[in-house]
Amino acid sequence: MSATVRQLAELVKGKLQGDGEAVIRAARPLDEAQPGEITFVEDEKHARNLHECRASAVVAPASVRLNGQALIQVADPLAAFVLIVRHLHGRDELPPHGIDKQASVHPSVHLGANVSVHAFAVIGAGSVLGDSCRVHSGAVIGRDCTLGNDVTIYPNAVLYDGTMLGNRVIVHGNAVIGADGFGYRDQNGRHVKVPQLGHVEIGDDVEIGAGTTIDRGTFQATRVGAGTKIDNLVQIGHNCRIGCHNLLVSQMGIAGSSSTGDYVVVAGQVGIVGHIHIGDRAMIGGQAGVTKDVPAGQHMLGSPATPEREQKRILMTLEKLPEIRRELRRIKQHLGLADEE
């Protein structure tokens, strides 16, 4: 699809400067855009690269000034550019697929309106799916699961028995929700499994990345609050309580019975031990090891994780250790003390 710059400006409700009749056939990032295409910059810092850009039009904030290119000024360039990309490149939304004859849906399952269940998907007895749910090929939904409206389950994702999803939840491929928690006790020298009899509850507007696993509770629910976004390859242990609007980045893991407040950010490869709490709006830096409670609003770095300012002092000191060691050796020599290696 193609459109004029003027049409695109009207689409995003932006202010047009320059040639509004130029025809745009594609939308691409700043370093890839060519003549006949549109790009965007989010702020003045990125605008410095525009002099090398060959795009015919740019979406930018009002503070950016251009020479020669058509400009669409908007308050939120990224959101506007997403809308333009979808308009120029997006595929039409597919109509409801219905129930594929090669899907396995138990007769007791209750399906809302406009549900799509693709070939080789499985839905177990007693499960309930709300309106406009989409279950892709190879996905498995166990018995007595409950899905809200407009839920998407991508290929090969697995929802164990009793899993509960809110509205507009997205579960990406190969995620596993509701598997047994890692609970064992020593009995006569053997590791004996503690039955995992709980389930998982996921709030509205949660997105769960590919390959992520969220374990069921031992006796109660493992819960993820509304609006939380979970990256690929994240592990959430049994009995955890994840707050609302968290951001959990790839390869982080949180052990059983720990909890987070709201708007917590946990960066990649962070490890969080069990039975601790991370307060509202706390931020945990990449590869940190969290071994104790984190107060609300605290920024933590390192392993073991310490407050950001303290950890930066430690890192600065570590950089100076060779110099400190040499100075200590000179002092000991001056005092006639033996230098033990």
Buried (B, 14 or more C-beta within 10 A) or exposed (E): EEBBBBBBBBBBEBEBBBBBEBEBBBBBEBEEBEEBBBBBBBEEEBBEEBEEBEBBBBBBBEEBEBEEBBBBBBEBBEEBBBBBBEBBEEEEEEEBBEBBEEBEBEEEBEBBEBBBBBEBBBBBEBBBBBBBBBBBBBBBBBBBBBBBBBBBBBBBBBBBBBBBBBBBBBBBBBBBBBBBBBBEEEEEEEEEEBEBEBBBBBBBBBBBBBBBBBBBBBEBBBBBBBBBBBBBBBBBBBBBBBBBBBBBBBBBBBBBBBBBBBBBBBBBBBBBBEEBBBBBBBBBBEBBBBEEBBEBEBBBBBBEBBBBEEBEEEEEEEEEEEEEEEEEEEEEEEEEEEEEE
